[in-house]
């Protein structure tokens, strides 16, 4: 099934204001709080994002790079991971919108993008 628009699953370490600003641009974002998954380990957060068809947005580069390698080695797929360097909120939103407005959900599948 072809997917056009990226849907995000925001990790709990990412500022909640980012979700609000991205939603105001018409994109779907689910937060760990909304999903009732605060405090869950990273591998479970990624598995949840996969089950929802969502791209995971996080600041946690090291753990999610390792998880991506594990997925690849096991032949498992994910819908993408966006790793945001800690920056001011408006700058993260700007960089995130560049991806959301120019890359399809199909194009980001099994990739890590850094912003």
C-alpha positions in Angstrom: 0.0 0.0 0.0 1.4 3.4 -1.0 1.5 6.0 1.7 1.9 9.7 0.9 1.9 11.7 4.1 4.2 11.0 7.1 2.5 10.4 10.4 4.7 11.1 13.4 5.0 9.3 16.8 6.8 11.8 19.1 9.1 10.3 21.7 8.7 11.6 25.2 12.0 13.4 25.2 10.9 15.8 22.4 9.2 19.1 23.4 5.4 18.9 23.4 5.3 22.3 21.6 6.7 20.6 18.5 3.6 18.4 18.3 1.3 21.4 18.5 3.2 23.4 15.8 3.3 20.4 13.4 -0.4 19.7 13.9 -1.2 23.3 13.2 0.4 22.7 9.7 -2.1 19.8 9.1 0.1 16.8 10.0 -0.8 14.0 12.3 1.3 13.5 15.4 0.8 11.0 18.2 2.7 11.6 21.5 3.9 9.0 24.0 1.6 10.7 26.5 -1.4 10.3 24.3 -0.5 6.7 23.6 -0.1 6.0 27.3 3.5 4.8 26.7 5.5 7.2 28.9 8.5 5.4 30.4 8.4 2.5 28.0 11.8 1.3 26.7 13.0 2.5 23.4 12.6 -0.9 21.6 8.9 -0.9 22.7 8.5 2.7 21.5 9.9 1.8 18.1 7.7 -1.3 17.9 4.6 0.8 18.8 5.5 3.3 16.0 5.9 0.4 13.6 2.5 -1.0 14.6 0.9 2.4 14.0 2.6 3.0 10.7 4.3 6.1 12.1 7.7 7.7 11.8 9.4 8.0 15.2 10.7 11.5 16.2 13.3 11.5 18.9 16.4 13.2 20.3 17.9 9.8 21.3 20.4 9.1 18.5 22.5 6.4 20.1 19.7 4.0 21.1 17.7 4.4 17.9 20.7 4.0 15.7 21.4 0.7 17.5 17.8 -0.4 17.2 17.8 0.4 13.5 20.9 -1.9 13.0 19.1 -4.6 14.9 16.0 -4.2 12.7 18.1 -4.4 9.6 20.0 -7.5 10.8 16.7 -9.2 11.6 15.1 -8.3 8.3 12.5 -6.2 10.1 11.1 -3.0 8.7 10.2 0.3 10.3 8.5 3.4 8.9 11.4 5.7 9.5 13.1 7.5 12.4 13.8 11.2 12.6 16.5 12.1 15.0 16.5 15.8 16.0 19.6 17.4 17.4 18.6 19.5 20.5 17.9 23.0 19.1 15.4 25.7 19.7 11.8 24.5 19.1 11.2 26.8 16.1 14.4 25.5 14.4 13.4 21.8 14.9 9.9 22.5 13.5 11.4 24.3 10.5 13.7 21.3 9.7 10.9 18.8 10.4 8.6 20.6 8.0 11.2 20.4 5.2 10.9 16.6 5.6 7.1 16.5 6.0 6.5 18.7 3.0 9.0 17.1 0.6 9.3 13.4 1.5 6.6 10.8 1.3 5.9 8.1 3.9 7.0 5.5 1.4 10.3 7.3 0.8 11.3 7.5 4.5 10.5 3.9 5.2 13.5 2.1 6.8 15.6 5.3 6.9 17.0 7.5 9.6 16.9 11.2 8.9 18.9 13.7 11.0 17.6 17.2 11.6 
